[in-house]
Amino acid sequence: MNRMRMMVVLMLGCSLYADGETVIAPPPSAVPDLSVYHVNLGIDGPIIGITALGALLPVVFESRIIKKQCPCDSGEVNSFDRPVIKMHSQAAANISNLTVVVALVTPPVWDRIDVGWNKTFMEDFVVYAEVLSVDSSVSNLVRYTTQRPRPDAYRISPAPSPPGDFASFYSGHTASTFAGLSAAAMTYNLRYGHSVWPWVITAGVGFTEAGARVSSGRHFYSDVLVGAAAGTAIGTLIPYLHERNKHSDISVLPRFSSDSVQLVLRKDF
């Protein structure tokens, strides 16, 4: 009898253990898909390469591109920008150079820590590199075309000015800071949901850079304001165009009939 009771207990115990093991076994862990961008290296690669050349070549050949020289008449500067001619702070120039470096290096480093070394990080990095290359290329196109004298060029007249003193409009440092941080803010919001804090950081660091450029005597108020607007636009638009899962799809398609040709705007939600 005791032997029979022991066998029943052992059988029930094994059954309970097996059942308990089945119930409490944790489900296999699912790795979240953090990818938010779609990139095509066949398209994005040439864009980055061409715009990188557009960013580099004008700087290398600026002595051949820029022919303007001073003396420069401060009376040609508008009343809004004219007070900047008196500003010249080397400390502000040092802060400016440090700020733009930190602002551009931090986003990819933080992204690498956040998502790891994988395909998602490479997608983010391609989009980020495209933002910076397009931003610098557009900035140089404007600066080396307009050839606006910097505030320093008016202050040191009539001494000869180096070619770089005629690339004031618009501020490349300010544009790059806003472009890089805007791209990082877009990436964060697309991945984790809408948050105002990345944009607060973008504005805070960006306008710190803008203020330092003005205080150093390297740019006018209008230079940094246009730079902020251009950098933000590029840093927002390029990530948006690469967004993997858009909430809506907009297309413009031709429609032909016997008596007309029309362009039809279609928006799918």
DAGI-V797477 format. One line per field, one symbol per residue. phi: phi as a letter, one per 40 degrees, with the letter a starting at -180 (. if undefined). burial: # if it has 16 or more other C-alpha atoms within 10 Angstrom, else .. A space follows every 50 residues. Layout:
phi=???
burial=???
//
This chain:
phi=.ccccccccccccccccccccccccccdcbcccccbbbbbccbccccccc ccccccccccbcccccbcbccbcccccccccddcdccabccccccccccc ccccccdcccccccbgcacccccdccccccdcccccccdcdcccccfccc dcccccdcccbcdccbbcbbccdccccccccccccccccccbgcaccdcc cdccccccccccccccgcacdcccccccccccccccccdcccdcbccabb bbbcbbbcbabbbbcbbbb
burial=..................................#####........#.. ##.##..##..#...#.###.#.#..#....#.##.###..##.##..## ..##..##..##.......#####################.###..#### #####.....#.############################.......##. .##.########################.###########.##....... ...................
//
